[in-house]
Amino acid sequence: MSATSHDAAPARTPSSPRPGPQPAPRLRRVLAHTALEARILLSNGEQLMVAIALPAMVLIGLRLLPIGRLEGAQPIETALAATLGTALISTSFTSQAIQTGFDRRNGVLRWVATTPLGRDGYLAGKILATLLVHVVQVLVLGLLAVLLGWRPGVLELLAAVPVWLLGTVAFGALGLLVAGLLRTEAVLAVSNLVFVLFVAAGGIAVPTSMYPWPLHGLVDLLPSGALGELLRACLAGGVFSPAPVVVLLVWAIGGAYAVSRWFRWTSD
């Protein structure tokens, strides 16, 4: 009797490769980048001075000195309007330009384009981080203003929110445009010089109506002049006019278009 044959061994199938780690959901990636950008802005001593210390000095100085006051408004109200405008420009424009300029020179922007975060996620994280820093600025400077005698009203605070958001877009776009077009050394010089001009002579510290006639019309067309007039209208009982809204909106739309058209992600 012939030996019984053994059962045939099952065919060995090649093992399928294990899938690699998947990227986190898009929202989580953007929020993680937001937290990173906010920590960079708030942990850097120079950036913290520009974001908090300098606007606080502007608030105290304008509260004590008779500069830029509107008739019928409390000194602390006009001082706070100028201070918040200074804080917005310092973070949205100056800090944004400097940080992005260094990221561009160091190749961070080129690297980001190859990661799951992507360019859109990078920009979204920077925008959200800027808004987060703005919240910290408003809380700190608002508390200081209360200690100096400011008594906020709910309606004026609500009216200032859309102005703040529109100003963030306008000056943030300008900051990115400067960072994306100039060399890093030029970004440092231009962003700081323009910041000083915006605050001192661009309608933030002094209402545009107080400028001589030839300069009055020019300052009215600047984003800083429009922002200053709108903040004074919201916080200091100034006269509201739709013209500054149109000016700031044009700067926001034009700046965003210019960034999408001419921003360079590499320094080559």
C-alpha positions in Angstrom: 0.0 0.0 0.0 1.5 3.3 -1.0 2.1 5.9 1.6 -0.5 8.5 2.0 0.5 11.9 0.7 0.6 14.7 3.1 -1.7 17.6 2.8 -0.3 20.3 0.6 1.0 23.2 2.6 -0.8 26.4 1.9 0.9 28.7 -0.5 2.9 31.5 1.2 1.6 34.9 0.2 4.0 37.8 0.4 3.1 40.0 3.4 1.6 43.3 2.4 3.6 46.4 3.7 2.3 48.1 6.7 0.9 51.5 5.9 3.1 54.3 7.1 1.9 56.9 9.6 -0.8 59.1 8.3 -0.7 62.9 8.7 -2.9 64.4 11.3 -6.2 66.0 10.1 -5.9 69.3 8.5 -7.5 71.3 11.3 -5.1 69.7 13.8 -2.1 70.5 11.7 -3.2 74.2 11.4 -3.9 74.5 15.1 -0.5 73.0 16.0 1.2 75.5 13.7 -0.9 78.3 15.2 0.3 77.3 18.7 3.9 77.2 17.5 3.7 80.6 15.8 2.0 82.2 18.9 4.7 80.8 21.2 7.4 82.3 18.9 5.8 85.7 19.0 5.1 85.7 22.7 8.4 84.1 23.9 10.8 86.3 21.9 11.9 89.2 24.0 12.1 91.6 21.1 8.8 90.6 19.7 7.2 90.8 23.1 8.5 94.4 23.5 7.0 95.4 20.2 3.7 93.7 20.9 3.1 94.7 24.5 5.7 97.0 26.1 5.9 99.6 23.3 2.0 100.0 23.0 1.8 100.2 26.8 4.3 103.1 26.8 2.3 104.7 24.0 -0.9 104.4 26.2 0.8 106.0 29.2 2.4 108.7 27.2 -0.7 109.7 25.3 -2.7 109.6 28.5 -0.4 112.1 30.1 0.4 114.3 27.2 -2.1 116.5 25.3 -1.5 114.9 21.9 -4.1 113.6 19.5 -7.1 114.3 21.7 -10.6 114.8 20.4 -12.9 117.5 21.7 -15.4 116.0 24.2 -13.5 112.7 24.5 -11.7 111.5 27.6 -7.9 111.5 27.3 -7.8 107.8 28.1 -10.2 107.1 25.2 -8.2 108.7 22.5 -5.0 107.3 24.1 -6.4 103.8 24.0 -7.6 104.1 20.4 -4.1 105.1 19.3 -2.5 102.4 21.5 -4.6 99.6 20.0 -3.8 100.8 16.5 -0.1 100.7 17.4 -0.5 97.2 18.8 -2.3 96.0 15.7 0.4 97.4 13.3 3.3 96.1 15.5 2.0 92.5 15.4 0.2 92.2 12.0 2.7 94.2 10.0 6.2 94.5 11.7 6.4 91.2 13.6 4.8 89.3 10.7 7.2 90.8 8.2 10.3 90.1 10.2 9.4 86.6 11.2 8.3 85.6 7.8 11.3 87.2 6.2 13.7 85.1 8.4 11.6 82.0 7.6 12.0 82.7 3.9 15.8 83.3 4.1 16.3 80.1 6.3 14.4 77.9 3.8 11.5 77.3 6.1 9.0 78.3 3.5 10.5 76.0 0.9 10.4 73.1 3.4 6.8 73.8 4.5 5.6 73.4 0.9 6.8 69.7 1.0 5.0 68.9 4.3 1.4 67.9 4.9 0.9 71.4 6.4 1.4 73.0 3.0 1.5 76.6 2.1 -2.2 77.3 2.8 -1.9 75.7 6.3 1.2 77.7 7.0 -0.5 81.0 6.2 -3.7 80.0 8.0 -1.6 79.2 11.1 0.1 82.6 11.0 -3.2 84.4 10.6 -4.7 82.6 13.6 -1.6 83.1 15.7 -1.7 86.8 14.9 -5.3 87.0 16.1 -4.4 85.0 19.2 -1.6 87.5 20.0 -4.1 90.3 19.4 -6.4 88.9 22.0 -3.5 88.9 24.5 -2.7 92.5 23.5 -6.2 93.7 24.0 -6.6 92.0 27.4 -3.3 93.4 28.7 -3.7 96.9 27.3 -7.4 97.1 28.2 -6.6 96.2 31.8 -3.9 98.9 31.9 -6.4 101.4 30.4 -8.9 100.5 33.1 -6.3 101.1 35.7 -5.8 104.5 34.1 -9.5 105.4 34.2 -11.0 103.8 31.1 -14.6 102.6 31.5 -15.4 100.5 28.4 -18.9 100.2 26.9 -20.2 97.0 25.4 -21.4 98.7 22.1 -18.1 100.4 21.5 -16.2 97.2 22.0 -18.5 95.3 19.6 -18.1 98.1 17.0 -14.3 97.8 17.2 -14.2 94.1 16.5 -14.9 94.3 12.7 -12.5 97.2 12.5 -9.8 95.2 14.2 -10.3 92.2 11.9 -10.2 94.3 8.8 -7.1 96.1 10.0 -5.5 92.7 10.7 -6.1 91.6 7.2 -4.8 94.8 5.7 -1.6 95.1 7.7 -1.0 91.4 7.7 -1.1 91.4 3.9 1.4 94.3 3.8 3.7 92.5 6.2 3.7 89.4 4.1 4.2 91.4 1.0 7.3 93.1 2.4 8.7 89.7 3.7 8.0 88.1 0.3 9.6 90.7 -1.9 12.7 92.1 0.0 15.9 90.6 1.3 15.9 89.9 5.1 18.1 92.9 5.9 15.8 95.2 3.9 12.7 93.6 5.6 14.1 94.6 9.0 14.8 98.2 8.0 11.6 98.7 6.0 9.2 97.1 8.5 10.6 99.1 11.4 10.7 102.4 9.5 7.2 102.1 8.1 5.9 101.1 11.6 7.3 104.3 13.1 5.9 106.4 10.2 2.5 104.8 10.5 2.3 105.5 14.2 3.9 108.9 14.5 2.8 110.5 11.2 0.3 108.2 9.6 -2.9 109.0 11.5 -2.6 106.6 14.5 -1.3 109.0 17.3 -2.8 112.2 15.8 -6.2 112.4 14.0 -6.0 113.2 10.4 -8.1 116.3 10.9 -5.2 117.9 12.8 -2.8 117.6 9.8 -2.1 120.6 7.5 -4.3 120.5 4.4 -1.7 119.1 1.9 -1.0 116.2 4.3 -4.6 115.7 5.4 -5.7 114.1 2.2 -2.6 111.9 1.9 -2.9 110.5 5.5 -6.6 109.8 4.8 -5.6 107.4 2.1 -3.1 105.5 4.2 -4.3 102.3 6.0 -3.0 103.7 9.2 -5.0 106.8 8.8 -8.2 104.8 8.1 -7.5 102.5 11.1 -6.9 105.4 13.4 -10.1 107.2 12.4 -12.2 104.1 12.8 -10.8 103.2 16.2 -11.4 106.7 17.4 -14.9 106.6 16.1 -15.5 103.3 18.0 -13.7 104.0 21.3 -13.4 107.8 21.6 -16.8 109.1 20.3 -15.3 110.3 17.0 -17.3 111.0 14.0 -17.9 107.9 11.9 -17.5 108.1 8.2 -17.7 105.3 5.6 -14.6 106.7 3.8 -12.1 105.1 6.2 -13.9 101.8 5.9 -13.6 101.9 2.1 -9.9 102.9 2.3 -9.0 100.0 4.7 -11.1 97.6 2.7 -9.2 98.6 -0.5 -5.9 98.1 1.3 -7.0 94.7 2.6 -8.2 93.4 -0.8 -5.3 95.0 -2.7 -2.7 93.6 -0.2 -4.2 90.1 -0.3 -4.1 90.1 -4.1 -0.5 91.4 -4.2 0.6 88.7 -1.8 -1.1 86.0 -3.9 0.5 87.4 -7.1 4.0 88.4 -6.1 4.9 86.7 -2.8 8.1 84.6 -3.3 8.5 81.5 -1.1 12.2 81.2 -1.6 15.0 83.8 -1.4 16.5 82.7 -4.7 
